[in-house]
Amino acid sequence: MSFSTLFAISAAAAFIGCILFVIFGQITVRKLRKNPETRHELGIEFASGWDITNVAQALSLPKFLQKRVKNQALHASPEILYKHTTVFDRVLARMFYWLWMSSAFAMIILMVLNWVWDFD
């Protein structure tokens, strides 16, 4: 496969991830923002929408990584979020988070490889 094809595939995955970002924010995070128990457990919002990523990360990371992250005040609290989300919310979070992260990682790797070895 050529560089252009691989980059187009990762860009398409990133586009689908952006659509899932909006859907996850509208369905799940909006519900969590309105709940007084979870309102302040969504992590620090550096930019608009950052809490959507915090919630998706808290619902997507494996337990052993959550233990490392939960001690930091910047991230969302997975225990509380699990109590207030459904299975659909968690599946949507995992689909969004891992598609978004893997497409971003793939694009970075492709750009570095293109810089080191000229694919053209």
N, C-alpha and C positions, 0 to 999 in steps of 0.2 A: 504494500500500500504506500501511496505517496504521502508526503507531509501534509499536503492540502486536504486529502481525504481524512487523515487521522485528526487534523485540526478541526475540520468540519463536523466530524462525529462528536468530538468533545464540546464544540460550540453548540451543537444541537442538544446535547445532554445538559449543558449549562442553561440553555433557553427553557428546557422543560423544568429544570430545577428552579428557575425564576418564577415560572407559573405555579409550581408547587409551593414556593415561598409565599406568594400572595394567598393561595388557597389555605395554607396552614395558618397564616396570620389571621385571616378572616374567620376561619372556623374555630380553631383551638385557642390561639393566643387572645383573641377578643373575649372569649368566654372566661379565660383565666384573669384577664385584666379587670373584669367586672366583679369577680369573686373577691370579697374582702380578705379571705384567708390566703389567697395566692397573689394578690396584687403586689405585695412587696417581696415576693419570693422569685421573681422572674430575672433577677440579676441586674447589673448596672447597664443602663442604656447609653452608650457612648454617642450613638447616632440614631436617628429615627429608624425603627425596625430592628435594632440590635437585639432587643429582647426576644424577638422571634427566633433568631439564631441561638440565643442562650437556651430557650425552652427546647428547641429541636436537639441541641447538643445534649442537654440533660436527659432527654428521653431516648437518645440514640446510642450513647456511649455504653460500653460494657461495664459491669459492676466494678471490676478492679480499677478501671480508669476513673470512674465516678468517685471512688474513695480518695483519689489523689486530687481531683478537682473540687470536691465539695468543701474542702477546708478554705477555699478562697472565697472571699466575699463578693467577687465580681460575677460569679456564675449562679445560675438558677439552682434551686434545691430539688433534686430528683425525687426524694421521698415524698414531699408534699405534692409535687406535680403528678406523680403516679396515682395518688389518692383522688385527684380531681380530673383525671383524663380517662377516656375510654380506650378500648383496644384500637378502634379506628384512628383516634388521635395519635396514638403511639406509632402505628403503622405509617401514617401520613408523615409524621415527624422523621421516622427513619428513612422513608423514601426520599423526602426532601433533602435531609442532611447529608446522606451518603452520596446521593446523585450530585449534589452541589459541590461537596468536597472532592469527590473523585474527578469530576470534570475540571475543576480548578487545578487540582494536582496534575492531571494529564496535560492540560495546557501549559503549565509551567515546565514540565518535563519536556514536552515537545519543543518549546521555545529554546530551552537550554541545549537540547540535542541539535536543533537547527543551527544554533550559534556555534557549537563545537564542530559538528559535521554538517556541511552544507548539503541539504537533502536534494536540492535542485540538480 
